[in-house]
């Protein structure tokens, strides 16, 4: 049986902690990864830094629109304040593709408090803005970026994956597995409000108990039941 090649990935707004952590995990797993930024130079610098860590990896960096146009799956890792403007910027480049929205609607300084707004869930607003020709999947809200950056770990957390298209969700679950975590189908894009809100709770727990990055684990399932 012929094995399908790994899809090319673009991480839009990928120079922050979550973006570079995911880039490291996927590049190490053999994916071709392009890191995007509003500044082409910043994207290129992030890619160069990752290549020093993984010399054999296929990693590049450029502007957000440039990297979005080259990939089959686009992962959005931008702060909530830049969510809409970034989607508008890359809208033409992502048509017909899968867009993974990791955005959590945190409103500083009260990041430990859930703050509901009119555009919740954020991933649903992304689907509305990008249109029906884009399959938006929502994931990675409750993953500690610091754990992704480490050579060892994470290996014991779950990622809830939301989206209206089952095939697109499964494609993202495959990406979750490549990071060392376990992805679980969690229903339609409307359900992503649960993980978007949970992030503030986890941040509170981190601060209260002085934990270096809490995560999520769903009990009662075996690995073979996750897909």
Secondary structure, DSSP 8 states (H G I E B T S, - for coil): --------EEEETTTSHHHHHHHHHHHHTT--EEEEESSHHHHHHHHHHHHHH-TTS-EEEEEHHHHHHH-SEEEE---GGGHHHHHHHHTGGGTTSEEEE------TT-TTS----TT-SHHHHHHHHH-TTSEEEE--TT--HHHHHSSS---S-EEEEEES-HHHHHHHHHHHHHTTSEEEE--SGGGGHHHHHHHHHHHHHHHHHT-S-------S--GGG--
